[in-house]
């Protein structure tokens, strides 16, 4: 039995306001090629299918087309909701979808009812554990108190192991969306901390052959059988240059036989450029970034005028701008101390120097400030 482990699709997510649906569909549709080329029997998606609880119609259409391609390539698809999804919405029509080969495991009360797959060695039981919000899930799991993810996941896994005990010889796979101890986070995950307790110990998942984890966007292995696939795309500039992948998981007669990473393409890379506005606009070394999503860090001594428009003339997908300044610092006094005893024009001039990293006003600028302040004062008197 060969599985493809992926997670954190976040369909509908944007990058600093830039729509990513086209890039998402390109990457996710490419998974059908992996299914066909590698002889994948089932694709498992461990949560955060969508980026929001109420996805747009366009996001839903992308998921529909992607799943249709995966099914058409010959794979069964099993998915569970993450903390970004609405479990109830994602689980709509799950009974009907099962007949087509799409198994949505979204109900907490039914997490111990596996999707049963078969090969020449017998059954493979795939359990989908949806994201469990402790205060909500404890009622469904019959727990009097559960203030942590560990408590509810421990109860969920006890149910899974109890069902697995009744299936002698069956190999087992669990999908779970959680922050497991030892994992390394990225900038783009939404915090799932509850009362300061969000980590789940790895031992909670003992007793199964493979655990397909979701939530952390960096691909990583906690143990041979406990892994995060990571997100299929970078969703923050902190992930720029980070290779994205899926895991191919092989099960033989005795359980886990091997796991192999398959790298994913990057439709539009993320690049961070640092320098003055003139350098970024003129340097031929940045030609490769002209088709990338760009985050620009400007080091000009004075904040440039209209920098985003100018940057986009060269970098059409520049979506983030930060002015870090390159001039000298202050004189050690606090901002309030530097303003004490000064007139309005001096105060305004000091503010200009503050935001321009120490570059003060010119005589012409002081004249403009004086006229503007005078006009504001006259208007106040007439009210």
N, C-alpha and C positions, 0 to 999 in steps of 0.2 A: 504494500500500500504506500503510495507516495502522496504527501500533502504539500500544499504551498501555504506557508504561514505569512500573513500580512496583517496590517492593522493601521489605525489612525489615518484613514483616507481624508477625513475633514472636507468632504465635498461641499463646495460653497464658500470656502475660506477665501479671504482676500489678503493681500500683502500691502500694508500701508495704503489701502484704498484701491489697489490694482486687482481686477478680477482675475482669478486663477482657473476658472472652469475649463478653458481650452487646454491649458497645460495639464490639469488633473485628468481630464478625459484621455489625453494622449498617453500618459503614463499608465493609467489603470487599464485602458484598453489593450496596452501592450502586454499585460499579464496573460491575456488569452494566447499570445504567441508562446509564452513560457509554458503554459499548460500543454499546448500541442507538441512543442519541441521536447519537453521533458517527460511526457507521459504522466501528467499529474492527474490523480484520481479525485481529489477534493481540494478546494480553496477555502481556507478558514480565515475569517476577518475578525480580529479581537478588539472590536469596539471603536467608537468615534468614526462611524461611517459617514455621518454628516458633521458639519461644523457647528450646527445650532439645532435646538430642539424642534424648531419649526422651519424646515428647509424651504428654500424657494422652489418654484416649479421647475426652473432651469436645473437646479441641483438634483432634484428628483429624476429629471429626464436623463441626466448623466449617469446616475446609478442604474437606471433601467437599461440603458444601452450597454453599460459595462457588464452587468450581470448577464444580459442576453449573450454577449460575446463569450463570456466564461463558460456558460452552459453549452453554447454552440461548439466550443472547443472540446467538450467532453467531460467537464468537471462538474461534480456536485459542489454547491456553495453553501457554507455554514457561516452565519455571522451573528454577532451579539452587539447590543448597544453599549456605548461608553458614556462617560460623564457629559459629553457634549450632546448626545442623542436624547430624544424622548423615547423611552422603551415602549410605551403604549402606541405611539405613532409608528415606530419602526416595525412593531409586531402586527400591524393591521394586515389582514388577509393572509396571515402566516400559514393557516391551514391550507388555503388554496395554493399558495406559493410552493408549499412542500411537494405538491404533485408535479410541479415543473422542475424540481431539483434544487430549489432555493429554500434552505432551512433557516428561519429566523428564530433564534432562541432568546426571547426578550422577557419572559415571565419568570420572576424570582421563584414562584411557587412550583415551577416545573423544571428547575435547573438540574434536577437529578434524573430527567428523562432524556437520554442521549439520542443523538442521531446515530443510527446503526448502519455502518458501512461494512462491506464484506470483500474478502479476497480469497486466494487459495489457502490461506492459513486460518480462516475463520472470521470472527467479528472484530470490528474496530468500533468502540463506543466513543463518540465525540460529544462531550458535555459542554454546553455553552453557559457560562456564568456571566450574566449581565453585570454592568456596573452596579454596585450595591451601596446606596446611600445609607449609612448606619441607622439613622433615626427612622427611616422608612422601612428598610429591609428587616429590621429586628422584629417588627410585627408579623411580617410574612413568614419569617423563619422561626417564630415562636420563642424569641429571646426576651427575657424580662428587661434587660438593660444591655445596650451595645453602643458604646461611645467611640468605637474605633473601627476602622476597616478590617483590622485583624480579627476582631470578634465575629463580624458577620461572615467574613470569608472562611473562618475556621468552621463555623456552623454549616456553611454551604458545602465545604469540602467533606465534612462528615457525612452529609447526605449523598454526595457523589460516591464516596468510598463504600457506603452501605449498599448503594445500587450496584456498584461494580462487584461487590462480594457475591451477588446473586448471578453473576455472569462469568463463571469460571472459564479461564482460557481466553477471555476477551482482552484485547489490547486497548489502551485508553489514552485519550487526548482531552485536555481541558483548555478551553478558551477563557481567559480572565482579563479584566481591565482594572489594573491596580498599580500602585507604586510599591514594588517589592524591594526589600532591603538589599543594598549592593548595586542598585541601578543608578545610572548617571543621567540626570535631567538635562534638558535643553531650555532655551528661552521661550519656546512656543507652546509649552504645555499649560493648560489651565490648572491651577492649584486644586487638589482634591483633599487638602488638609481639613480635618474636622477636629476642632478643639486641640490643635497641635499634634494630633495623632493620626498620621496618614500611612506610615510605613507598615508593610506586611512582611513578616519573616518568611524566608523561602521554605522553611519546613512545613508551613501550612499546606503546601501543595504536594507533600509526600504521598507516595502510593499510586502514582499514575506514570505512564510511560513518557508522555511529553506534555509540557505546559506552554501554550501559545499565548504570550502576554502582549497586552496593548497598554497604552497610555504614554510611555516614554518615547520620544521621537528619534532617539539615537539608537541604531541597531546595536545590540549587545547580548552577550551570553553570560548569565549568572551561573549556570552549570550546563552540562551537556544537554540536559533535558528541560531546562528552564531558560527561555530566551524571549527577548523583545525583538520584533522585526523592525521596529521604528516606522516612521511615516514614509510614504513613497516619494515625498517631495520635501524640500526645505521650506519651512514656514516662518523663519526669522533669519535675519542676517547673521545671527550668532551661529547658524548652521551652514553658512557659506563655505563651500569646499568640502562639506561632509558627504561622503559617499552614501547613497541610499540603496537599499536592497530588499529582497525577500529571502525567506529560508525555505529550502526544499528539505522535507522531513521524510525519511524512509523508515517504515516499520516492517520487520520480518516476523517470523513465527514466535520469537521470544520477546519482542518489544521493539525498542528504539534501535535501529540499525545504523543510522548515520544522519548527519545534518550538513547541508551545503548551502553557502550563500550564493545568490544570483544577483549581480548588480543591476540596478535599474537606470535607464537613460535619464538625462536631465534636459527637459525641453528648453528651458531658459535658465541659465545659471544665475546665481546670486553673487554679486561682486561688491566689495567695499573699496572705494577709492578715496585716498587722502591727499590733499595738496591745496594750493591756492586755486581759485576759480580759473585763472589764466592757464595754470599748469594742466588742469583737468581738461580744459577745452582744446589745448594745443598739442599736448604731448602725444605723439604717435604710438607710444607704448600702450596707451589705453584703447587702441582700436578694437581689441578683442572684446571689450566691455560694451561696445555700442549696441549689441543686440541682447545684452543681459539686463536683469533687474539690478539697478544700481542704488547703493546707499553712498552718498557723497559727504565726506567730512572736510569742510573748508577750513584752511588754516590762515586765511587772509587776516592781516592786522586789523583792517576795518571791514565790518560786515558789508559784503557786496550788495549792490542794488539788483533786485529781481533775479537772484541766482538760479532759481528753479527753472524759469523760462529759458535761460541761457543754456543751462545744463541739458535740458530736454531737446534743444536744437541738435545736440550731438548724441546724447544718450536718451533715445526715445522712451525708454522704460526706467528712467530715474524716478524712484518712488519715495525716496527718503533723503532728507537734507539735514545736516547738523553743522553749525558753525562752531568750531572749537577755538578759533582765534590763534594768533601766533605772536601777538605783541607782548610788551612787558606787563607785569602785574602791578598791584597797588603799592602803597607806601606802608602797609602794616596796620593802618587805622581801619576801624569799622566804617561801613558806609554812613552810618548816622554821625559818627565823629567827623567825617570829612565834610558833612553838610552843615554842621552847627555854625550859626552866626552868618550865614551867607544869604544874599538876596535871591529873588525868584530866578533871575537870569543865571546867577551862579549855580543855583541848585539844579536848574535844567541842564546847564552845561556840564555839571558834575555827573548827572545821570547819563548824558550822551557819552562822556568819557568812560563811564562805568560799563555801559553795554558795548562800547567799541574797544574794550580791553586796554584802556589807558590813553587812547588817542582823543585829544580834546577837540573843542569846537574851533572853527576858523572865525575870523571877524565877521564874515558874511553870514555864517550860521548863527552867531550870537545876535546879529541884527534881526534875523528872521525870528529867533526865539523871543527877543524883546517885543517885537511887533505883535506876535501871536499872543504872548502873555498879556500885553496891554489891551488887545481886543477882547480877550476873555474877561479881563477885569471890568471893562466898560459894559460888556453885556450883562455881567453879574449885577452891576449897579442899577441897570434899567429894569430889572425884574421886580 
